[in-house]
Amino acid sequence: MTDPAMEIDVDLSVQEILLAASQHNIPKLRQLIRNNQTAANPVNVQDPETGYSPLHAAIAACEPDDEQPNGAQINGAQTQDEQSGVVQAGSETVRFLLQEGAIWNDLDLKNETPGCLARRLGLMELYEQIVDAGVRAELLLNRLDGYEELSEDDELEEAAAEQTGDEAAPQLVDAAAATTATTADVVATETDPDVTNTRYLESNLTFQNDRLLDQDQNGVMMAWESDIMAKSAKKLLPTTGLRVLNVGHGMGIVDGFLQEQSPSSHHIIEAHPEVVAEMKRKGWHEKPGVTIHEGRWQDILPELVGQGEMFDAIYYDTFAESYGDFREFFSEQVIGILEQEGRWSFFNGMGADRQISYDVYQKVAEMDLFEAGFDVEWEEIKVPGLDNEWDGVRRSYWNIDSYRLPLCKYMD
C-alpha cells in the first residue's frame, strides 16, 4: 500500500521545482534538480492540475502585463524595461532547463507545448529559443537514426546528447514533430493505428470528389490543396516543353496542373495499386507524354538513372514515409535525375498540426538541403479556413495559417 506521506512529498517536490522555474531562480532549480530523489526525471515533472512542465512555468511567468491604450501602465504594472528584464531572466531559465534535458515539446493539459505557450503570449524571443531547441533535438535524432544498427545499447545516444549540451534525445510527445513526420499529409499518434507506408500500400482506398482516404480514414490528399499544387506546378514549369517527374499521384491534383504547363514528357511514379488502377480508369496513361511507373520510388528511380532519364523539374508528395526517406530522396536520388539548371519541390506538410512543429521542420529541412547541395526559396501562401474540411477524416493534418511553398535548386 502506498504511503500517503510519500505522495505528499512527491507533490511538494514537483511544486518546488515548478515554483523555482516560475521565479527564474536558476540556483534553486539546479539544487532541486540535482538533489531530487523522488522524480525519475525532475527537469520534466508536470503539474497535475495544468500539465505545466518547468519550461511551461518559466515561460508563463513572462506573460506581459496589460497596458492602457495610450501606453500608460495599469495599477502599477511593469514598465517596458521591467518586462524586458523578466523576459531576459525567463530566457536564461529556459536555456538552463534545456541544457538539463527538458523536453522541448512536452504537452500540457491544454495540448500546448512550451513553444505554443510562448507564441500565444507574444514572447517571440522565448518561442525562437524553443524552436532552436527542437531543431537541435530533431537533427540529433535523425542522425542517431542512421547509426541505429551500430548501437547495441543507449551509449551512443547518451554520448551524442552529452556532446550537444542540449536535451538528451527526448521522447517526442508531439507526434507531428517526431522523426516519423511525413512530407505528405499526416503523422501517427500513439492512440491511432500506425500510419506507415507499408500499412498504407496494403490498405483499401476511398476515392471521393474532394478527398482520398485510406482504410483508417486518414486523409491521403484533399481538394483544398489545389491552390498550393497550382502554384507549385507553375514554379516548376515556368515554360512549356520541359521534362517533369512527379513522385506520388494521389488524386492527380498536381499532375493535372503540370499537364496544363505542356511538358514535353511527364513521368509519374505511383506505389499504390488502387491509385494506379484509378489513373488508368481516368486515362492518364493515354495523356500526351505521360509515362506511369508502378512501384515505390526507391525501386523506380535507380532504374531511371540507369536508363539515363533526366528531368527539368521534380515534385515529391508521398504518403506516410519518414523524414529519413525524404532526406534519402533529395540527398541521394535527385542528383542522378535532375538537370543542372533544374528545379524541384515537395509538399511541405511536415509538422503542420501546430506552428512550432512546422517551424522546426522547416529549419531542419533547410539545413539538410544545404548539406545535400541545394538552395531553397520559400513562398508564404495563406491557407483558407479548413474547419469544415475534416468531417469524416480521422485527424486534421493541417492546423496552421500559412503554407510555405519550397522551390529547390542546385547551389551556384
SVG drawing of the C-alpha trace seen along z (x, -y; Angstrom):
<svg xmlns="http://www.w3.org/2000/svg" viewBox="-18 -58 49 63">
<polyline fill="none" stroke="black" stroke-width="0.4" points="0.0,0.0 1.3,-3.4 2.4,-5.7 0.3,-8.9 3.2,-10.9 5.4,-9.8 2.7,-11.1 2.6,-14.5 6.4,-14.7 6.4,-14.0 3.8,-16.6 5.7,-19.1 8.9,-18.3 7.2,-18.9 5.7,-22.2 9.1,-23.4 10.6,-22.8 7.8,-24.5 7.9,-27.4 11.6,-27.9 11.1,-27.8 8.4,-30.4 10.6,-32.6 13.5,-32.1 15.6,-31.1 18.3,-29.1 20.5,-28.3 17.4,-26.9 16.4,-25.0 19.9,-23.5 19.8,-22.4 16.3,-20.9 17.1,-19.0 20.5,-17.7 19.2,-16.6 15.7,-15.3 15.3,-11.6 11.6,-11.2 11.0,-12.2 12.7,-10.0 13.2,-13.0 12.9,-16.1 13.5,-18.6 10.4,-17.3 8.0,-17.0 4.4,-18.2 1.8,-19.9 -1.2,-17.6 -3.7,-20.4 -2.3,-22.2 0.2,-19.8 2.9,-22.5 6.5,-21.4 9.2,-23.6 9.6,-25.0 6.0,-25.9 6.2,-27.5 9.3,-29.6 7.6,-30.9 4.2,-31.5 5.8,-33.8 6.9,-36.1 3.4,-37.0 3.3,-40.7 1.0,-42.9 -1.9,-44.7 -1.4,-48.3 -3.8,-51.1 -4.5,-52.0 -2.3,-55.2 0.6,-53.2 0.1,-54.1 0.6,-51.3 -2.3,-49.8 -2.3,-49.6 1.5,-49.5 2.0,-47.1 5.6,-46.5 7.3,-49.1 8.8,-48.1 12.3,-47.9 11.0,-45.7 9.2,-43.4 12.4,-43.1 14.2,-42.1 11.6,-39.4 11.9,-38.0 15.7,-38.0 15.5,-36.1 13.0,-33.7 15.3,-33.2 18.2,-32.3 16.0,-29.9 14.7,-28.3 18.3,-27.8 19.3,-26.2 16.3,-23.8 17.1,-22.8 20.7,-22.1 19.4,-19.9 17.4,-17.8 14.0,-19.5 11.7,-18.2 11.1,-21.0 7.7,-19.8 6.2,-18.3 2.4,-18.9 0.4,-20.5 -3.3,-19.7 -4.3,-22.3 -2.3,-20.5 0.2,-23.3 4.0,-22.8 6.2,-25.4 6.7,-27.0 3.0,-27.1 2.6,-28.9 5.3,-31.4 3.9,-32.2 0.3,-32.7 1.7,-35.1 3.6,-37.0 7.0,-36.1 8.8,-35.5 12.3,-35.5 11.4,-32.6 9.5,-31.0 12.6,-31.1 14.6,-29.5 12.2,-26.6 12.2,-26.3 16.0,-26.2 16.0,-23.5 13.6,-21.5 15.8,-21.8 18.8,-20.6 16.8,-17.6 15.4,-16.6 18.8,-16.8 20.3,-14.7 17.6,-12.1 17.7,-12.0 21.5,-11.4 21.2,-8.8 18.6,-7.0 21.2,-6.4 23.6,-4.8 21.0,-2.6 22.4,0.6 25.8,-0.1 24.5,-0.7 23.7,2.3 22.5,0.1 21.9,-3.6 25.6,-4.5 25.8,-6.2 22.6,-8.2 23.9,-9.3 27.3,-10.3 25.8,-12.3 23.5,-14.1 26.4,-15.0 28.3,-16.5 25.4,-18.7 24.8,-20.0 21.1,-20.0 18.1,-17.8 19.2,-14.2 17.3,-12.8 13.9,-13.4 10.8,-11.4 8.8,-13.4 5.4,-13.8 4.1,-15.8 3.8,-13.2 3.8,-15.8 7.4,-16.8 8.6,-13.2 11.2,-11.7 8.3,-9.8 6.7,-13.1 5.8,-12.8 6.4,-15.1 3.0,-14.3 0.0,-15.0 -0.3,-13.1 1.5,-11.5 0.7,-8.8 -0.3,-9.4 0.1,-6.9 -3.7,-6.1 -4.4,-5.8 -3.5,-2.9 0.1,-3.3 0.3,-5.4 3.1,-3.6 3.9,-3.4 3.5,0.4 0.1,0.2 -1.0,-2.5 0.1,-0.5 -1.8,2.5 -4.9,0.6 -8.1,0.2 -8.6,-3.4 -11.8,-5.6 -11.9,-8.0 -14.2,-11.0 -14.6,-14.2 -12.8,-16.2 -10.5,-13.7 -8.7,-10.4 -8.8,-8.4 -7.0,-5.2 -8.8,-2.4 -8.3,-4.1 -9.9,-7.3 -6.7,-9.2 -6.6,-12.0 -4.1,-11.0 -4.9,-14.0 -7.7,-16.6 -9.0,-19.1 -8.2,-22.1 -4.5,-21.6 -5.4,-22.6 -4.2,-26.2 -0.9,-25.1 -0.4,-22.5 -1.3,-25.0 1.4,-27.4 3.9,-24.6 3.3,-23.5 3.8,-27.0 7.0,-27.5 8.4,-24.1 7.4,-24.5 7.6,-28.2 7.8,-27.5 6.4,-24.8 8.3,-21.8 10.1,-20.8 10.5,-17.3 8.9,-16.7 8.7,-13.8 6.1,-13.6 6.6,-11.2 3.2,-10.3 0.0,-10.8 -2.7,-10.5 -5.8,-12.3 -3.8,-13.6 -4.1,-17.3 -0.6,-18.4 -0.3,-16.2 -3.3,-17.9 -1.7,-21.3 1.7,-20.0 -0.2,-18.9 -1.5,-22.4 2.1,-23.6 2.5,-21.4 5.6,-19.5 7.4,-17.5 7.5,-14.5 5.6,-13.8 6.7,-10.8 4.6,-9.7 5.7,-7.3 2.8,-5.8 3.2,-3.0 -0.4,-2.2 -2.1,0.3 -5.5,-1.2 -4.3,-4.6 -2.6,-3.2 -5.9,-1.5 -7.8,-4.8 -5.2,-6.6 -5.8,-4.1 -9.5,-4.4 -9.2,-8.1 -7.0,-7.6 -3.8,-9.1 -1.7,-6.5 -3.1,-8.0 -2.3,-11.7 0.4,-13.4 3.9,-12.5 2.8,-10.7 4.6,-7.6 3.4,-5.8 5.8,-3.9 4.1,-1.4 6.0,-0.9 8.0,-2.7 10.4,-5.4 13.1,-3.6 12.9,-0.9 12.0,-3.0 14.5,-5.9 17.6,-3.7 16.1,-2.2 15.5,-5.7 19.1,-6.7 20.3,-3.5 18.2,-4.5 19.8,-7.9 16.5,-9.7 16.9,-13.4 14.3,-15.9 14.0,-19.7 11.5,-19.6 10.6,-17.1 7.8,-17.1 7.6,-14.9 4.5,-14.1 4.4,-10.6 2.3,-9.4 3.3,-8.0 7.0,-7.9 9.6,-9.1 11.7,-12.2 14.6,-9.8 13.0,-8.6 12.6,-12.2 16.2,-13.0 17.4,-10.0 15.3,-11.1 16.9,-14.5 20.4,-13.7 21.0,-10.5 18.4,-10.3 17.7,-13.8 21.2,-14.4 21.1,-11.5 18.0,-12.7 17.7,-16.5 19.4,-18.7 21.9,-21.2 19.6,-24.1 16.5,-22.1 14.3,-22.8 12.3,-20.6 9.7,-20.9 7.8,-18.9 4.5,-19.1 5.6,-20.8 3.3,-19.3 5.9,-18.3 4.6,-19.0 1.7,-21.1 -0.6,-20.2 1.0,-23.0 3.1,-26.1 6.1,-25.3 6.5,-21.8 6.2,-23.3 8.8,-26.0 11.2,-23.3 11.0,-21.1 11.4,-24.0 14.7,-24.7 15.7,-21.0 14.9,-20.6 16.8,-23.8 19.9,-22.5 19.7,-19.1 19.0,-20.6 22.0,-22.8 24.2,-19.8 22.9,-18.0 23.9,-20.9 20.5,-22.7 19.3,-26.2 15.7,-26.6 13.4,-29.6 10.1,-29.7 6.9,-31.4 4.3,-32.0 0.7,-31.2 -2.3,-31.9 -4.4,-28.8 -8.2,-29.4 -10.2,-28.3 -10.4,-24.5 -12.8,-23.9 -15.4,-22.1 -12.8,-20.1 -12.2,-17.4 -15.7,-15.8 -15.1,-12.1 -11.3,-12.4 -9.6,-10.7 -7.4,-13.7 -6.8,-17.2 -3.3,-17.2 -3.2,-21.0 -3.8,-23.4 -1.8,-26.5 -2.5,-29.7 0.1,-29.6 1.8,-27.2 5.4,-27.6 6.0,-26.6 9.6,-25.4 11.5,-25.7 14.8,-24.0 17.8,-24.4 21.4,-23.3 23.7,-25.8 25.7,-28.0"/>
</svg>
